[in-house]
Amino acid sequence: MHAYSFTHITHGVLFFWGLSALWRRAPVGTRLVAATLIEAT
């Protein structure tokens, strides 16, 4: 496994964890923002 792949996966996990942690506080529009960010990466 390349370092880039490992870093990218780790970033994805941290992003998902952070999003899940803030999901309760975030507005409904967060789903659209999250989808946009995921597609942009």
C-alpha positions, -999 to 999 in steps of 0.1 A, spaced: 0 0 0 14 34 -10 17 62 15 -6 84 -5 -34 57 -4 -30 52 33 -31 90 40 -61 94 17 -80 65 34 -71 79 69 -83 113 59 -116 98 46 -121 79 79 -114 111 100 -137 131 77 -165 105 81 -160 103 119 -160 141 122 -192 143 100 -209 116 121 -200 134 153 -214 167 141 -244 151 122 -268 158 151 -258 195 153 -256 201 115 -285 214 95 -303 193 68 -282 211 41 -251 193 54 -260 162 33 -257 183 1 -224 198 13 -210 164 23 -219 149 -10 -202 178 -28 -170 175 -8 -169 137 -13 -173 141 -50 -147 169 -51 -120 147 -34 
